[in-house]
């Protein structure tokens, strides 16, 4: 706000520069850091002369930046100190780094008083957080820290590979053999904890006898032994065949997933009947 006359000094206690030359006069200039200063009033000062506090208004007066003692000082007198009290009814502005956390009322700092550079001014992580990286959350109104491992989530699709075949093919082997060289995919898991979701779609028929369909991971039959995933008797009618299987290979090596079939006797098993499309898809799912 505006003032008529001198603006008051508020809440800022100052020690005036030492007055080292006492030359038998009564009047002396008050300075702080070599700049003239004017107290709020004579009652807003403490003056010590020869180790004795002086009474404001009678022992000395102040006008502007001039301190005048009631009588001339003698050579050898010592002005010990002059302290400006400022406006003692106003706390004014605290000194830098002088306010402790204990002096701040809980919930007193609202959003508009927060510096956004507290967040934006920090270095960006630039990568997926480590499991032990810590985040701040509000738990029913109480701020708590929490490791990233608790919220990073799982079940994410990390990679997908696929293959298709539109060529009609025939197999008569009684042991499982590759249904099609193109119905085979290679995938290298990123972690041993990952799972591989394998999906198969094809069509097949057989004139007589039984037929069996399964999925192999490398040399391992993932189905129920010789029965595989799909088995049944044929009557020369095309059947749609589909398999969905979630594998847990516990490996970070390259894995090969294949569609394999075998005949239970009689005629051969025909795949991709009429040029229909057979496909295999393998997806790595993060733990």
N, C-alpha and C positions, 0 to 999 in steps of 0.2 A: 504494500500500500504506500501512498505518498505521505510525506511528512512536511510540515512547515518548520523550516530550520534544519538542524542537524538530525540525521537519521540515527536512532539509537543503536548502540552495540548490544546485541542480544546473545546472552548465554555463552559468550566466548571469553573465558577468563584468559587474560594476557599479562605476562610479566614484561614491564617496560625495560628498554635498554638501560644498562647501568649508567648512572650519572657520576662520573669519576672526578669531574672538576668542580669543586666547591670553592668559590672565590669570594666569599664574603657578601654575596647578594642573596635576595630572598626568592627571586623568580627563576624557574628552570623549565626547559622544554621537554615534554613527554614524547618519546619515540618508541616504536616497535619496529625492529629490523630497519632502523635508520629512517623511518617514515613517521611524520608527526601523527599522533593519535589524540582523539578528544573523547574523554570518558562521558558516560551518560550524565553523570552529575558528580559533585564532590563526594557524595555518599556512596558512589559506586567504585570507590578506590580504597586501597589499603596502602599506607605509607609508613615506612619504618625509618626513623632517624636516630642514629647512634644506638641502635638496638632497642628502641622504644617505639611502639605504635603510636602514631599521632592521631589526634581527634579531628575528624573532618569538619570543616566549617569554622573552627576556632584556631586550631594549630596551623591549618593551611586551607587555602581555597584553590579552586580550579576554574579557569576561564579558557574555553577552547582547549588548546593543547599546552597551556601554560599552568604550571604548578607554582603557587606563590605561598611561601611560608609566612607566618605571622610576624616574623622578624628576620633580619639578615642572618645568614648562617656564618659561623666563624670558621676560619681556616682550621682544618683538622676535623670538622664535623663530617660525618659519613651518612649519605643517604643509602641505607641498606638495600631497599627495594621499593618499587612502586608497582602495585598490582591493580589492573583494571578488572572490575567484577562484571562488566556488561550489565544487562537487564536481569537482575537475579530472580525476577518473577517468571522468566521464560527460559526454558532449557536450551533453546536455540538449536543449532546443528551439532550433533555429536562429532567428536574427532573421528578420523578414519580408523577403521578396525577396532573401535572402542565398544561396540554393541555386541554382546554375547548372545548365544541362542537362548539362554535362560531368561533374557530380558524381553523376548518376543512372545506375545500371547499365542497360544495354540490356535490354528486356523485363521490367523490374522492376515496372512499374505494371500491375496486373491489372485486369480489368473492374470488380470490386467497388469499386475505389478511384477510378473515373472519375465525375465529376459529370454526371448525365444532363442537367442544364440547359445543358451545353455545346452540345447540339443543340436541346433543347426550348425553351431560353431565347432562341434566335435568331429573328429575324423570319421568318415564312413567306413563301415566294416568291409564291404566289397566282396563278401563271400558268405557261404552258409555258416551260421554260428556253430561253434563247437558245443558239445554236450554240456560242458561246464561253464559256458558263457551265461551271465546272469541278466535277467530282465526284471523290471519293476512292474508289479501288478497291484490292483486294488482288490483286497479280499474283504468284502462286506464293509468297505469304507476304510480299511486299514491297509496302508502301504506295506508290501512285503516283496522280498527278492525271491526269484525262482530260477533254477537252472533251465536252460533251453531244452534239455533232454526231456522235460516233463510235457512240453507242448509242441515239440517238433512234428509230432504226428507220424503215422506210418501208412502203409497201403498205397503209396504213390507208385504210379507206373514209371519206371526208370528207363525202360527201352522196349521197343517192339520190333520183332523180325517176322517175316511171313514169306510164304511161297505158294504158288498155284500151279495147277496142271489141267489142261483141257484135252489131253490125248487119252482116248479109250485104251485101257491096258488090261492084260489078262495074266493071272497067276494060277499055277496048279500045284505048287510045292506044298507038301504036308507040314513043313516047318515054316516059321515066320520069315518072310522075305520082304524086301523093300517094295512097297506098292508102286512107287514111282520115284525115279532119281530126283525129280524136281520137288517132290513133297517131303523135303528135308530142310531143316533150318539149323544154323549155328548161332549160339548166343553165349556171351561171356558175362556172368553175373558180376556186379560191382562189389558185392559183399556176400559172405557165407550165410548171412541171415536172410538174404533175399529168397523169395519163392518165385517159381516159374509157372505161370498160367498157360497151359497148352490147350488150344482149341482146334478141332479137326472137323471138316465138313466134306462129304463126298457122296457119291451114289454107287451102288454095286448090285450085281445079280449073279445067280448061279443056276444052272439047269437042274442039278441034282446033288444030293449030299449036303453036308453042313459047311459053313464058312465062318471065319473068325477074323476079327479086326482089332488091332491094338496100337499102342504108341511105345516106341523105344526111346530111352535116353542112352545114347552111346550103345552099349551092349546089354543094357538092363531093360527088361520088359516091365513097363509100369502097370500093366493090366494084371488080371487074375490068372497068372500062369498061361497054360495053353488056351484057356477060354478067352483071354484078352479082355477087351471092354465090350465088344459087340460080337455075338455069335447067334447062329440060327440056321434053320434049314431053308433051302432056296427052292423056288418054283418058277425060275426063269422070269421073274418080275423084278424090275429095278426097285431097289430100296434106298431111301435117303439115309445116310449114316452120319452121325455127329457125336463127337466126344469132347468133353470139357474136363480137364484134370489139373489140379493144383499140385505141383511137384515141389519138394524141398530138397534140392540137391546138396546143400551145404558145401558149395564150391565156388571158387573164383576162376576156375579154368574154363576153357571153351567147352561147351556142351553141344551135342548134336541130337535133335529130336526128329524122329521119323515116323511116318505111317507105315505099318507093316501088316501083312495079311497072310493067311494060310488056308489051304483047302482041307476039308475033312474027308475027302474022297470024292470020286465022281468027276464031274466036269470042273474046269477052271473057274476061278472067281474073276468076274469082269468088273473093272473100275471105270469111273467117269463115263458111265453108259451113255451112248449117243453124243459124246463130246461135251458132256456137262463139266462144270468146273469143280475140281477138287482143290481144297486149300488147307493149309496148316499155319497157325499163328502162335508165336511164343512171346509172352510178355514178362519182363522182370518186374516183380512187385517188391518195393522196399519194405523192410520189416517194420 
